[in-house]
Amino acid sequence: MTTSTSTNHNFASALTERQLEASFANIDWHAPWLYHLSQLDYLSETISSLSRSSANQANLDRRIDDNQQTARIAKVLNQALTQQGAADRQSLPRTKPSADNYPHTLQFVPQDALPEGQGYEQFIGTTGKIPTRDNLHDLFNGSIWLTFPKTKAMLNYHHMLEIAKQGISERRGRVRDTITVFDENGAILVTSDTSIGEALIDFDWQNSLVKPRKYWDKMDSPNKEAKAAVYIFGHALLEQLIYPRKPLCAHSVVIHVSQDFFALSKLARISYLDDKLSKYMNDLLAQSGVTPRQLAPLPILGVPYFWSDNSEVSFYEDTFVFRSGRHRPKGR
């Protein structure tokens, strides 16, 4: 490597580090929509260290080989995956195989591990390796793999089925479009009261978000008497929520549960929900007429206790955000 090339490489690395530090420093790890993420304490502590300059940052850099500068987030996520498996006394999660493939243990790898010309989803499905860049988007994608591994594997499985049928092209088709919309921007309304879920699907904000407010769970202090809660699945939505804006809208599904769900611990809730959600998405994506329009719009900052401003009823009177709309199929 020439001196000029080396200088350019060092400059690019330094620029990347500053960008990482700035973007990670903006994460509010106490935000209610992050509470459900698996290994949250480890992720918040470790990622926060990437946003610090001075000696702490220098020490961290010295522990990473110069050729692995673009693999920081992959290493952090792999460690979180290992810790999670050890804590739960379970083996690491695996892919759901399609066709003549077989299950692969999940592993986060640098983006440049993805062979040129190979599709992202196909690479995951055939190797279990998840290409990961050093940015917020892929950090949150990895955090959802940690939290909902069965559902993420199910979505990848349906990608693989569609790729086997149609190959990889710019036009993904309705199934892959639905997967992508939910994967990037999805949320799950979990409720033991069917009327709340039905009201959400019918764009009835008063009877889904306003009137039953006292029955909505507070994510930082779960209540066994609660009847409704929202868990974010979309990693792009989590990234957008770094800078919360009232118009942000999730594409949601409704999962009906018994009241016992709300008496479970956070870890037990998420494990149960991952099972239910993976089955729900499998059934949804197997439908011949599936379309992203089957995902119900949910203005995410309207979720009770997600945003302090929504404590006022007038918050929901903004018809630009809380719009009336078409009726939709009921949740499960």
N, C-alpha and C positions, 0 to 999 in steps of 0.2 A: 504494500500500500504506500503510495507516495505521500509526501508531507501534505500536499494540497488536499488529497483525498481524505487523509486522516483528519485534517483540520475541519473539512466539511462534515465528516462523520461525527466528530466531537461536537460541532456546532448543532447538528441536527439532534443529537442525543440530548444536549443541554436544553434545546428548545422543547423537545418532547417532555423532558422532566418538568420544566416550568409549566407547561400546559397541563400535565398530570397533576401537579401540585395545586394549581389554580382550580381545576375542575373538581378534584376530590374534596378540596377545602369547602366547597359550597354545599356538600351533602349534609342535610340535617338528619342525623341518624336517629333522632327522637321523633321524627314525623310519624304520625299514626299509621300511615300507609306502608311503612317499612317494618312495623312491629312483628309481622308474621314470618319474616325471612329467617330461614334456618341459619345457624351460626352467626347471628347478628352481632353478638358481642365481639367475636373474633374478627369479623369483617370490619366492623366500625373501628376497632383499635388498630388493626393492621393497615387498612386503607388510610386512616387518618395520619399514620406515620409517613405515608407517601406525600402528604400535603405539607409536611414540615420542611423547612430549610435547615440550615445550621448543621451542627454535628450529627444529629439524629439521622438526617437525610444522607449525609456523607457515609455514616456507618452502614446504613442500609445498602447504599450503592456498592460499597466494598464487598458486601456479601453476595453480590450478583455478578457473575462473569460478564465481561464486556460484550461478549457475543450473545448474551441472553437479555440484553436491555429491553427488548420488546416482548419479554415473557413474564413480566412481573405479575400481571393480573392472573395469568394462567397458573403460576406457582401459588399465589395466594388462594385461588379457588381449589386447587388440588389439595392443599393443606386443610382447607375447610371441609372438603369432601372426606378426607381421611379421618379428621377429628369427629365428624358426624357419625361415620361408620363405627368408630371406636365407642362413642358415647351411647349409641343405640344397640351396640353389639350385633350389628348386621353387616353383611357383605356390602361392598360398594354397589350402587345402582347400575343397571345394565340397559342396553338398548332392547327394544322389542323387535325380533327378527322378522323379515319378510322374505318370501320366495325361498331360495336355497341358502340364504344367509343364516347366521347363528348369533346368539346374544354376545354382545361385547361389553366389557366393563368400561364405564365412563371415565374419561380422562380429559383434562383441559390441556391444550397444546398451543404453541404460538401460531399466529395466523399463517406464517410462511410454511407451516407443515402441510397446508392444503395444496395438493398438487395442482399445477396450472391446468386449467381446462376441466377440472372435476367440480361438480356441484357441491355446495356447502352441505346440504341435507344428506346427499348421497354419501359423502365422506363420513359423516357422523354415523349413518346407518350401517356402513360396511366396516368401520373401524372402531367405533365407540369414542373416537377422538373429536373434541369440540374445538375448532379453531377459535382463538381468542386474541383480540387486539387489546392494547393498553389504552382503553378509553371507558367512559362511563357506560356506554351502550352495552359493551360486552361484559362489563362488571355486573350489571343488573341482569343480563341474560344468564350469566353463570349463577347468580344468586337464585334465580327461578329454577334452574336445573337442580340446585341443592334443595330447594323447598318443595317442588312438585316434580320429582324425577319420573314417576310413572306417567304422568300426563304429558310431560315433554317428550318422553320416549314414544308415547302413543301418537302424538302429533307427527313425530319424525317417521314413524311406521306408515302413517297414511301418506306422507310425502313420498315415501319409497314406493308404495302401491301405485300412486299416480305416475311417478317417474317410469315405473315398469310398463305402464299402459301407454304413456304418451311421450316418453323421453323428456329431455330438458329443453325448454324453449322459453322465449320471452312471454308467451301466453301461458299462464299457470293453470287456468281453468278454475271452475267454481270451488272445487274441493280445496285446492292449494291456496286459493285466495282466502277462503274462510279460515284455514289454518293460520295463514300469515296475519290476518287482521286480529285474530284472537291472541296469537303468540306475541304480537307487538303491542297490542292495545287492550287486551282482555282484562275483565274483572269478573269475580264470582260473587253473586249475592247469595248468601246462605241464610235460609230462614225456616223457622218452624211454624210460621203463620202464612198459609198459602195466599191470603188476601194481599200481603205485602208484596210478594213476588208477582202476583197477577197485576197489581196496580202499577208496578214498575214497567212491566211489559206493555201496559196500556197507556203509558205516558201520563199516568195519574200521579203527579208528584206529591200532591197533598196527602193521598192515602198510602203512599209508599215511603216518603221521606219526612213529611211534616207532622201529620197527626199522630203517627205511631212513634214519634221521636223517643219517648221514654222506654220503648222496647228495643231500641238499637244499642248494640254493645259498644263499650268504650275499649278500644284496642289495648290501651296501656293498663287497664284494670278490668279484665273480663268478668262478666256477671252471669251467673248461671240462670238468672231469671230473664235474660235477654232473649229476643226472638228473631233478631236479624243482625247480620254483619257482612261487610264487604272485604274481600281479599283480592288484592291486585295480582294479576298474572302477567300482564304485558310489560316486558322489560323496557320498551320504548316509552311507555306511559310513565314508568318510574323515573326514567331519565328526564322527561318533560316536567315532572313534578319537582325537580330541583328548583325550578322557578315557577311556583304555582300560579296558574291563571284560571279565573272563573270559567271561561269557555271550554276548558279541557274536558273531553268526553270519552269515556271508556265504552267498549263494546262488550256487553256482559251476558252471562248465562245465569239462570236461577237454579240453585240446587236446594231442594226441599229436604229437611232433616227433622228428626224427632227433637223434642225439647232437651233430651239427654246430651245432645251435641254441645250445648252451651255450658254443661257442667264439666266438660273435659278440659285437661290442661292444654296449653298452646300447642305443644308438640303432638299430643294425641289428636287435637282438632285437625291439624295440618295433615297428619298421616291419614286420618279418616277421609278428609276432603280430597286428598290426592287420589285415593282409591275411587271415590264417587265421581270425581271430575274426569278421570281417565276413562271410565265406563261411559259417562255421559258424552264425552267427545267422540268416543269410538262409535256410539250409536248415531250421533248427529252426522258425523262425516261419512257414514255408510249410507245415508239417505241419497237417493238418486237426484233429488232436486235441491241439495244443500246449497246455501248461498250465505254470504256475510250478512245479508239482511235479516237473517234469523238470530243475530246477536243484538240484544236490546241496548239502545243508547242509554248511558248513565252519566250525567254531568258529575264527575268524580268529586269535586269539592262540595257538592250538595249532600254527600254522605254524612249523616249526623255525627258530630264530634271529629270529623276530619279537618274542619276549617272553622276557626272561631267566628267568622262572619255569618255562618249559616245558623247561628243561634237565634237570629232574627227572622221572623216569618217573611219579611219583605225581601230577604235574599232570594227566595224562590219565585218572586213576582217578575223576575227578569225573563221575559218571553223570548229574548234572543238566545238564552241558554236553556231555559226550561220550556221547551217547545211542546206543542201538541203534535200528535203524529198518528201513524197507522197502527191498528191493532196487530198483535203478533202472536205466534204460537205460545202456549203456556209452558212454563218450566217444568222440570221433573222433580 
